[in-house]
Amino acid sequence: MASKDRMMVTEPQEPRAPGFVWPTLICFGAIMLAGAFAGYNAAAAEAGDATLAPWIGPLIAAALGIGGLFLYFRRHAGWFRALSPRQRRYWTALGLSAVVGGIIGGWLVLDQPTGRSAADLFSSGVLSPGFAIGASLLWVAGLAVGMVLYHRAIDDHEERAWLWAGLAGWYAFVFPAPVWWVLHRAALAPPVSVMALFLLTMLVNAAVYLWFKFR
Amino acid sequence: MNNQLKVLRAMRNWSQAELAQRLDVSRQAVNAIETGKYDPSLPLAFKLARLFDMPIEEIFDDGFEG
């Protein structure tokens, strides 16, 4: 029996890497919960009842979301500890960027007046000053910290991909921006759209990065 | 630049991921070097030379015949 048991013993499994499904579901659930609080408040206001303070819903949703993510990633702590310091910095930077992006995205959803469609999220519609200031601070601080961590963590190959991607993104701005500007001044084009140029540089940057990294 | 990385890796029965772990780079970096799409930096070339216990010029060949 003992020898049979010994034969049945399996090799210790390597710690499993965290996936994307559960973190996505947790973030989505937190956003939905915050939306439910916002919906409750809107319904209560319409009915003339007392509403909750506007920060209660987002705070509870954020706390539950962060708690859920913490519990999920704690299950994979062994995987994280087995990584080299460079890999740890890499995944910390990506995780931080995802959290900051998730918070800004969730906050943007909550900041929309009721009745607007999902497509309106990325329009040039009015935003509240609180969101505008908060999201700007989060974007700048999150990007600064995340990028320092990220660029200290990437290897030579990925650094080269980023250098070419950054250069291509720069040219994607430098070529069209003055052309569009002078064409507009001659009434031959609509006003220059900062976000269109931003999107173009991001798309070119991402395409070149992915080409050099994964071709 | 041609290199012997794939052969040296196969002789040790290492996967690209295993070699990447030993070099502390991504698997994509190892693949890009093996397929000649990326020439490693000098520090990484020295790391490879130390790992395989060979001079750099025996791993990499720039095609120069002086």
Interface residues (C-beta under 8 A of the other chain):
Chain A: S84 R86 Q87 D155 D156 H157 E158 R160 K213 F214 R215
Chain B: Q21 D24 V25 S26 Q28 A29 A32 I33 K37 Y38 P40 S41 P43 L44
